[in-house]
Every structure is written in structure tokens, then in C-alpha cells.
């Protein structure tokens, strides 16, 4: 499990109203990364919760990756200059793949592509519109672009706590050399156990959100299990 998730304007029983306080809580637990999505920005096509994101950056030294409405080189550079470790490009990856390639070349290791799919087809504009591209087709457009990671979300699983779509995620990871991070539906220790199986070694990590807020997933126990697994692999 690579990152905790904080989606601005998405609530759960355990979600703090203050994004910066929530970020500090995740940092105290021991997460190395924080995954932040500006949902308002995703719909608007431009950042809408900049102040909240800046407060998160000021509150913690965690590595933060940010997506949602970032659709120009100027916006990418501005967020990287503010301290975002990695910018996630989603809709623009479909609309203007050349911009993504330019950004990946200009900012090595700091550009990720977010691929959100429903029924195997990529969705854009905050999931409001469907495209005709498959997740694999889109990922292959950036095979040699220097993209740091692909964050793959199965929309039908996201937020309903029914587990990750492992088959589709592994299919994508096997199709490209770009590291793939799983997202959407991670809900329990059973999902952590599944991610630690040999076939999932191809994945670069996983993101969880709602399960942390409603108490279905004990983050300390999950991180401890992952640490023990990694220790056993070294020994």
C-alpha cells in the first residue's frame, strides 16, 4: 500500500473537515505518500481547491501527488514549484497526449498518468464523460515518454469497498513497462493479502481512501503487514 487518499469534498465517517489535519494524521500513521484529488477541479478543468492543497503541503513532509483539473504545462510547473512531488494527468492524457509527453520530458520522474476506466473504457472530465479508448490503449501512448507511473482506477469499484479489480490492473501492468499503481475499491486486510501475492509483485503500489475513513482498514496493521512482508523478502 503506497498511499493514503484525501479527496477534497468527499466525506466519510472518519474524514476530518480540515484537509491539513487529515494529512498530518496520515503522516503520523506512517504513510510515505498522500494521494490528493481536487474533484471540483476535475469537473471545472482547473484547480479549485488550491488553498487546501497548499495547507496540506505546509502541514506535512509527506510526498504528495495531486490530480484534478491540471491541464497545462504552466499549471504543472506551478504545482511542482509549490512542493507537489508528482502531478497526475488524467483528462489531458486523452485530450492532448503530446502535452503529457512534453511534461514528462521536462519534469522527469514527476508526472503520472491517471487512467480511470468504467467497463474497460477510459472516462474523463471527473468521470462525467466516456471515451472510446481502453486503459491499455491509453497507457501504451506513453510507453516511451518517461512517465513515472500510471494510476489505474476501476470506477465501478471506487468507493464501494468491494476490493480492487486485480485482473484488469494486472492486465494493464503486463502490457506496459511503466509502473502501475492500483486504485479503486481497496477495502480490507484481505485486499492487502491479495496485493502481497506473487502475481501482484508487478504492481508498484496501491491507493486506499474510504476504507481508512470508515474504519474497515486498520492502516497501522496494514503497513505493519507490508513491512513484515518486505523484511521476509530481504531475509
C-alpha positions in Angstrom: 0.0 0.0 0.0 1.7 3.1 -1.2 -0.5 6.0 -0.4 -3.4 7.2 1.7 -6.0 9.2 -0.2 -7.6 12.5 0.5 -10.3 13.7 -1.9 -11.3 17.2 -1.3 -15.1 17.5 -0.9 -15.6 13.7 -0.5 -16.8 12.8 3.1 -16.7 9.6 5.1 -17.4 8.9 8.8 -13.7 9.3 9.8 -12.8 12.2 7.4 -11.7 15.3 9.1 -13.1 18.6 7.8 -9.6 20.1 7.8 -7.5 18.6 4.9 -4.3 19.7 6.5 -5.2 17.9 9.8 -6.2 14.8 7.8 -2.8 14.9 6.1 -1.0 15.1 9.4 -3.0 12.2 10.7 -1.9 10.1 7.7 1.7 11.1 8.1 1.6 10.2 11.8 0.4 6.7 10.8 3.4 6.2 8.6 2.2 6.6 5.0 5.0 7.7 2.7 2.7 9.2 0.1 -0.5 11.2 0.1 -2.8 10.9 -2.9 -4.9 14.1 -3.3 -7.6 14.7 -5.9 -9.3 18.1 -6.4 -12.7 16.8 -7.5 -14.1 20.3 -8.1 -11.0 20.9 -10.3 -11.6 17.7 -12.3 -15.1 18.9 -13.3 -14.1 22.5 -13.8 -10.9 21.8 -15.8 -8.8 23.9 -13.5 -7.7 23.7 -9.8 -10.4 24.8 -7.4 -9.0 23.8 -4.0 -5.6 25.3 -4.2 -5.7 26.8 -0.7 -6.5 23.4 0.8 -3.7 21.7 -1.1 -1.2 24.4 -0.1 -2.3 23.9 3.5 -1.6 20.2 3.2 1.9 20.9 1.8 2.6 23.2 4.7 1.3 20.7 7.3 3.4 17.6 6.4 6.6 16.5 4.8 4.9 13.5 3.1 5.3 13.1 -0.6 2.1 14.4 -2.2 0.8 13.5 -5.6 -2.0 15.7 -6.9 -4.6 15.3 -9.7 -7.8 17.1 -10.7 -8.0 19.9 -13.3 -4.3 20.2 -14.1 -4.3 20.6 -17.8 -1.4 22.9 -18.9 2.4 23.0 -18.6 2.1 26.2 -16.6 -0.3 24.6 -14.1 2.0 21.6 -13.8 5.1 23.7 -13.2 3.3 25.9 -10.7 2.2 22.9 -8.5 5.7 21.3 -8.7 7.2 24.6 -7.6 4.9 24.7 -4.6 6.2 21.3 -3.5 3.9 18.7 -5.1 6.1 15.6 -5.6 4.1 14.3 -8.6 1.4 15.7 -10.7 -1.3 13.3 -12.0 -2.7 14.0 -15.5 -5.9 12.3 -16.5 -8.3 14.0 -18.9 -5.5 15.8 -20.6 -3.8 12.5 -21.3 -6.7 11.6 -23.5 -7.3 15.1 -25.0 -3.6 16.1 -25.5 -1.1 13.2 -25.1 1.6 15.4 -26.6 1.3 17.7 -23.6 1.8 14.8 -21.2 4.9 13.7 -23.1 6.3 17.2 -23.0 5.7 17.4 -19.3 7.3 14.0 -18.6 10.4 15.1 -20.5 10.6 18.5 -18.8 9.9 17.2 -15.3 11.5 13.7 -15.1 10.0 11.4 -12.5 7.3 13.9 -11.5 4.5 13.2 -14.0 2.0 10.4 -13.5 -0.9 9.4 -15.8 -4.2 8.8 -14.1 -6.3 6.2 -16.0 -9.9 5.9 -14.8 -11.9 3.3 -16.5 -15.5 2.1 -16.5 -16.3 -1.2 -18.3 -12.8 -1.2 -19.7 -13.1 2.3 -21.3 -11.4 5.4 -20.1 -13.5 8.1 -18.5 -12.6 11.8 -18.4 -13.8 15.1 -17.1 -14.2 13.9 -13.5 -15.7 10.6 -14.8 -18.6 12.5 -16.4 -17.6 11.5 -20.0 -16.6 8.2 -21.5 -14.1 7.8 -24.3 -13.6 5.0 -26.8 -10.1 4.3 -25.6 -9.3 1.3 -23.5 -7.0 1.6 -20.5 -4.3 -0.4 -22.2 -4.5 1.7 -25.4 -4.1 4.9 -23.5 -1.2 3.6 -21.4 0.7 2.5 -24.5 0.7 6.1 -25.8 3.2 6.9 -23.0 5.3 3.8 -23.1 8.5 5.6 -24.0 7.6 9.1 -22.7 9.3 8.8 -19.3 6.1 8.9 -17.3 6.8 8.0 -13.6 3.7 5.9 -13.0 0.2 5.0 -14.2 -2.5 5.2 -11.5 -5.3 2.8 -12.6 -8.7 3.2 -11.1 -11.7 1.0 -11.8 -14.5 3.5 -11.4 -17.1 0.7 -10.8 -15.1 -0.3 -7.7 -14.1 3.1 -6.4 -15.7 4.0 -3.1 -17.9 0.9 -2.9 -15.4 -1.2 -0.9 -15.7 -4.4 -2.9 -12.0 -4.9 -3.5 -9.6 -3.9 -6.2 -10.1 -5.1 -9.8 -6.9 -7.2 -9.7 -7.3 -8.9 -13.1 -7.7 -5.7 -15.1 -5.0 -4.0 -13.1 -2.5 -6.8 -13.7 -3.5 -6.9 -17.4 -2.6 -3.2 -17.7 0.7 -3.7 -15.8 1.7 -6.6 -18.0 1.0 -4.5 -21.2 3.4 -1.7 -20.4 6.8 -1.1 -18.8 5.5 1.9 -16.8 5.0 1.2 -13.1 1.3 0.8 -12.3 -0.4 1.8 -9.1 -3.7 0.1 -8.2 -6.7 2.2 -7.1 -10.4 1.9 -6.5 -12.0 -0.5 -4.0 -9.2 -1.4 -1.6 -11.3 -2.2 1.5 -9.8 -4.7 3.9 -6.8 -6.7 5.0 -7.9 -9.3 2.5 -7.1 -6.8 -0.2 -3.7 -6.3 1.4 -3.1 -10.0 1.4 -4.1 -10.2 -2.2 -1.6 -7.5 -3.1 1.2 -9.4 -1.4 0.7 -12.4 -3.6 3.4 -13.2 -6.2 1.4 -12.2 -9.3 1.0 -8.7 -7.8 4.7 -8.1 -7.5 4.4 -6.4 -10.9 2.5 -3.6 -9.3 4.2 -0.5 -7.9 1.7 0.1 -5.1 -1.9 0.7 -4.2 -4.1 3.6 -3.0 -6.8 3.5 -0.3 -9.2 6.1 0.8 -12.7 5.5 2.1 -11.7 2.3 3.9 -9.5 4.4 6.1 -12.2 6.8 7.0 -14.9 4.3 7.9 -12.6 2.0 9.9 -12.8 -1.0 7.6 -9.0 -1.0 7.2 -6.6 -0.6 10.1 -3.8 1.5 8.5 -1.2 0.6 11.2 -1.9 -3.1 10.8 -1.8 -2.9 7.0 1.5 -1.0 7.0 3.0 -3.4 9.6 2.0 -6.4 7.4 3.6 -4.9 4.4 6.8 -4.1 6.3 7.0 -7.6 7.6 6.4 -9.0 4.1 9.2 -6.8 2.7 11.5 -7.8 5.6 10.9 -11.5 4.9 11.7 -11.0 1.2 15.1 -9.5 2.1 15.9 -12.2 4.6 
